[in-house]
């Protein structure tokens, strides 16, 4: 998209009322131009071919050709940034996660039981459209198809105490890809920080449990972060890692605010991991908007730990990895499909 050009938006929703409300919200931003209205995923695909919108706002529940169908077909034929805007996430995050795995870059819940409440999230919706438009051409990410059930031969005791993974826009699919490539006998714990609203985290964790033999849980205060466990930061606080009296690595939380991103902050976990584990920590930064994680990656590297960034050619948004790379905080730059195996090789 050219600088200062209107952001051309395609609205996809089968509700006449919702289409009117969305158009009214977008009309409040002079840079927004609604170029088309589609009633289902099939019409959305056709309009992407003929109208070439910069951003697509996609509902999920729309009959036979629903939003998941629309995302899959658009990303297959005419890929572009797609934001899921649907009320289904209030009761069932499964279809939203399916859409994200198919290539949608972001999501926003319609307020439940109150269609006019959409105006309450109007500012957030407009910001998400601006962010999506800045992405430009979206790269289609590979879909996780099978769980890695093959054990890995670890010849020695692990040289690390924890692996911390941070991600934002495009992250759910990237995180799935990395975790699905980890062996079931992994000898270190993994901590995941994905920028995501708190009420989405349990569904995200449930989905992750289907793509890895490792146990995936939401972090709770005092939980021991042990080998073979994947702990996902909740979305309503900034999680950190501490040592208990038995010198075990445990989950804790901080009230400290982080300028780049709060609730959950990638840097919050990485900074605490660097302070707690020193050189025995691996930091991984994946696709995402902004600079969250660069401070934490720098701390891990300075403590003697090892840091990995997702290669720009495999990122939906090369923001967070770019910030860490340009800061000199990265030891290795690795394509997404290879990160899981690469990290395991660091442990042997």
C-alpha positions in Angstrom: 0.0 0.0 0.0 1.3 3.5 -0.9 2.1 5.8 1.9 -0.9 8.1 2.8 -3.2 6.2 0.5 -6.6 5.1 1.7 -6.8 1.7 3.4 -9.1 -0.3 1.2 -11.3 -2.5 3.4 -13.6 -5.4 2.5 -16.2 -6.2 5.1 -17.5 -9.8 5.2 -20.5 -10.4 7.4 -24.0 -11.9 6.8 -25.7 -9.5 9.2 -27.1 -6.3 7.6 -27.0 -4.6 11.0 -23.3 -5.5 11.7 -22.3 -4.4 8.2 -23.9 -1.0 8.9 -22.3 -0.7 12.3 -18.8 -1.6 11.0 -19.1 0.9 8.1 -20.1 3.6 10.6 -17.1 2.9 12.7 -14.7 2.9 9.8 -16.2 6.2 8.5 -14.8 7.8 11.6 -11.3 7.4 10.2 -10.6 9.4 7.0 -8.0 7.0 5.9 -10.5 4.1 5.7 -12.4 3.3 2.5 -14.9 0.4 2.4 -14.5 -0.9 -1.1 -16.9 -3.8 -0.8 -19.4 -5.8 1.3 -19.5 -9.6 1.1 -22.1 -11.9 2.8 -20.0 -15.0 3.1 -16.5 -16.5 2.4 -17.2 -17.3 -1.2 -18.2 -13.8 -2.1 -15.2 -12.5 -0.1 -12.9 -14.6 -2.3 -14.5 -13.2 -5.5 -14.3 -9.6 -4.3 -10.6 -10.0 -3.3 -10.0 -10.9 -6.9 -12.0 -8.0 -8.4 -11.6 -5.2 -5.8 -8.1 -6.0 -4.4 -8.7 -4.7 -0.8 -5.8 -4.0 1.5 -7.4 -5.5 4.5 -10.4 -8.0 4.9 -12.6 -7.9 8.0 -14.0 -11.5 8.2 -16.9 -12.8 10.3 -16.8 -16.6 11.1 -20.4 -17.8 11.2 -21.9 -17.3 7.8 -23.5 -20.5 6.7 -22.0 -22.9 4.2 -19.1 -20.6 3.0 -18.0 -19.4 6.5 -15.1 -17.3 7.6 -12.7 -20.2 7.9 -13.5 -21.2 4.3 -13.0 -17.6 3.3 -9.6 -17.3 5.0 -8.3 -20.6 3.5 -9.4 -19.8 0.0 -8.2 -16.2 0.0 -4.8 -17.1 1.5 -4.5 -19.8 -1.2 -5.4 -17.6 -4.2 -5.0 -13.9 -3.3 -3.2 -13.7 0.1 -3.7 -10.4 2.0 -4.1 -9.4 5.7 -7.3 -10.8 7.2 -8.7 -9.8 10.6 -11.3 -12.0 12.2 -14.2 -10.0 13.6 -16.7 -12.4 15.1 -18.8 -13.0 18.2 -18.1 -16.7 18.1 -14.9 -16.3 20.1 -17.0 -15.4 23.1 -18.2 -19.0 23.3 -15.9 -21.1 21.1 -12.4 -20.2 20.1 -11.9 -23.2 18.0 -13.1 -21.7 14.7 -11.1 -18.5 15.4 -7.9 -20.6 16.0 -8.7 -22.5 12.7 -8.8 -19.2 10.9 -5.6 -18.0 12.4 -3.9 -21.2 11.5 -5.2 -20.8 7.9 -3.5 -17.4 7.7 -5.6 -14.7 9.3 -3.3 -12.2 11.0 -5.4 -10.9 13.8 -8.8 -11.2 15.6 -11.2 -9.1 17.6 -14.3 -10.3 19.4 -17.6 -8.6 18.8 -19.2 -7.8 22.2 -21.5 -10.6 23.2 -25.3 -10.1 23.3 -25.1 -6.4 22.3 -24.5 -5.6 18.6 -24.4 -1.8 19.4 -21.5 -2.6 21.8 -19.3 -2.9 18.7 -18.7 0.8 19.0 -17.0 0.2 22.3 -14.1 -1.6 20.5 -14.2 0.7 17.5 -10.9 2.3 18.4 -9.2 -1.0 18.7 -10.7 -2.2 15.4 -9.4 0.8 13.6 -5.9 0.3 15.1 -5.9 -3.3 14.1 -6.8 -2.4 10.5 -3.9 0.2 10.4 -1.5 -2.5 11.7 -2.7 -5.1 9.2 -2.5 -2.6 6.3 1.2 -2.0 7.2 2.0 -5.7 6.8 1.5 -5.6 3.0 1.8 -9.0 1.3 1.1 -11.8 3.7 3.1 -15.0 3.5 1.1 -18.2 3.7 2.4 -20.2 6.6 2.6 -24.0 6.6 -0.1 -25.8 8.6 0.8 -28.2 11.3 -0.3 -31.6 10.2 1.1 -34.1 12.7 2.6 -34.4 16.1 6.2 -35.3 16.6 6.0 -38.5 18.5 9.6 -39.5 17.9 11.8 -39.3 21.0 15.1 -37.5 20.7 18.4 -39.0 21.9 19.9 -36.6 24.5 23.4 -37.7 25.1 24.1 -35.5 28.1 22.2 -33.5 30.8 20.6 -30.4 29.2 22.9 -27.4 29.2 19.9 -25.1 29.7 17.2 -24.7 32.3 14.4 -23.1 30.1 13.4 -22.1 26.6 11.4 -18.9 26.4 9.4 -18.3 23.2 7.7 -14.9 22.4 5.3 -14.1 19.6 2.6 -11.7 18.5 0.9 -11.1 15.1 0.9 -14.4 13.2 2.2 -16.1 16.3 -0.4 -18.8 17.0 0.5 -20.7 13.8 4.2 -20.0 14.4 4.1 -21.3 17.9 2.2 -24.4 16.8 4.9 -25.1 14.2 7.7 -24.8 16.7 6.1 -26.8 19.5 4.9 -29.6 17.1 8.6 -30.2 16.2 9.7 -30.7 19.8 10.1 -34.3 21.0 7.9 -35.9 23.7 11.0 -36.5 25.9 12.2 -32.9 25.8 14.5 -32.5 28.9 13.9 -28.8 29.5 10.7 -26.7 30.1 9.3 -24.3 27.6 7.6 -21.0 28.4 5.4 -19.3 25.7 4.3 -15.7 25.7 1.8 -15.0 22.9 0.1 -11.6 22.7 -3.5 -12.6 23.1 -6.5 -11.5 25.2 -6.7 -13.5 28.4 -10.1 -15.2 27.6 -8.5 -16.7 24.5 -5.6 -18.3 26.3 -7.4 -21.4 27.6 -8.6 -22.3 24.1 -5.1 -21.6 22.7 -3.6 -24.0 25.3 -6.2 -26.6 24.6 -5.3 -26.4 20.9 -1.6 -26.7 21.6 -2.2 -29.8 23.7 -3.4 -31.5 20.5 -0.2 -30.8 18.5 2.4 -31.9 21.0 2.9 -34.9 23.3 4.2 -32.4 25.9 1.9 -31.1 28.6 0.7 -27.5 27.9 -0.7 -25.5 30.8 -1.6 -21.8 31.6 0.9 -20.4 34.1 -0.3 -20.0 37.7 1.6 -18.4 40.6 3.8 -21.0 42.3 3.6 -23.6 39.5 6.9 -25.4 39.0 8.3 -25.0 35.5 9.7 -28.5 35.0 11.2 -30.5 32.1 8.6 -31.7 29.5 6.1 -29.0 30.4 5.0 -26.0 28.3 3.8 -23.1 30.3 1.8 -20.4 28.5 1.6 -16.9 30.0 -1.9 -15.8 30.9 -3.1 -12.6 29.0 -4.1 -10.5 32.0 -0.8 -10.1 33.8 2.9 -10.0 33.2 4.4 -13.3 34.1 8.0 -13.8 35.3 10.1 -16.7 36.5 11.6 -17.0 39.9 13.4 -19.7 42.1 11.6 -21.2 45.2 13.3 -22.4 48.3 14.1 -25.7 46.7 15.8 -23.8 43.8 13.1 -24.9 41.4 12.0 -22.6 38.6 8.5 -21.4 39.3 5.9 -19.0 37.9 5.3 -15.6 39.5 3.9 -12.3 38.3 5.0 -8.7 38.4 3.1 -5.4 38.5 5.9 -3.7 36.5 4.7 -2.1 33.3 6.6 -2.6 30.0 6.5 0.1 27.4 6.5 -2.1 24.4 3.7 -4.4 25.5 1.8 -5.4 28.6 -0.3 -8.4 29.6 1.5 -10.5 28.5 4.9 -9.0 28.0 7.6 -11.1 26.3 10.4 -9.1 27.8 9.0 -9.6 31.3 9.5 -13.3 31.1 12.8 -13.1 29.2 14.3 -10.6 31.6 13.4 -12.7 34.6 14.7 -15.8 32.8 18.0 -14.1 32.2 18.3 -13.0 35.8 17.2 -16.4 37.2 18.9 -18.8 34.8 21.8 -16.8 33.4 23.6 -18.6 30.6 21.3 -21.6 31.0 18.5 -19.9 29.0 17.4 -20.0 25.4 15.3 -17.1 24.0 13.3 -17.5 20.8 11.5 -14.5 19.2 8.9 -15.2 16.5 6.7 -13.1 14.2 5.0 -10.1 15.6 4.2 -6.4 15.4 6.4 -4.0 17.4 9.5 -4.4 19.5 8.4 -6.5 22.5 11.1 -9.1 23.4 14.1 -7.2 22.1 15.0 -6.0 25.7 14.5 -9.6 27.0 16.6 -11.1 24.1 19.4 -8.7 24.8 19.4 -9.6 28.5 19.5 -13.3 27.7 22.4 -12.9 25.3 24.3 -10.6 27.8 23.8 -13.3 30.5 25.5 -15.8 28.2 22.4 -17.6 27.1 21.5 -18.4 23.5 19.0 -16.4 21.3 17.2 -17.3 18.1 15.1 -15.2 15.8 12.6 -16.3 13.1 13.9 -15.6 9.6 12.2 -12.6 8.0 11.1 -14.6 5.0 8.9 -16.8 7.1 7.4 -14.1 9.4 3.9 -12.8 8.9 5.2 -9.6 10.5 9.0 -9.0 10.7 8.7 -6.5 13.6 9.7 -8.2 16.9 12.5 -10.4 15.3 13.8 -7.4 13.3 14.0 -5.3 16.5 16.1 -8.0 18.2 18.3 -8.6 15.2 19.0 -4.9 14.7 19.8 -4.6 18.4 22.5 -7.2 18.0 20.7 -9.5 20.5 20.4 -12.6 18.3 22.8 -15.5 18.0 21.0 -17.3 15.2 18.4 -16.5 12.6 16.4 -19.6 11.6 13.4 -20.3 9.2 10.2 -21.1 11.1 10.0 -24.7 10.1 13.5 -25.4 11.4 13.4 -23.6 14.7 12.0 -26.5 16.7 14.7 -28.9 15.5 17.4 -26.2 15.8 16.6 -25.5 19.4 16.6 -29.3 20.2 20.1 -29.5 18.6 21.3 -26.8 21.1 20.3 -29.1 24.0 22.2 -32.1 22.9 
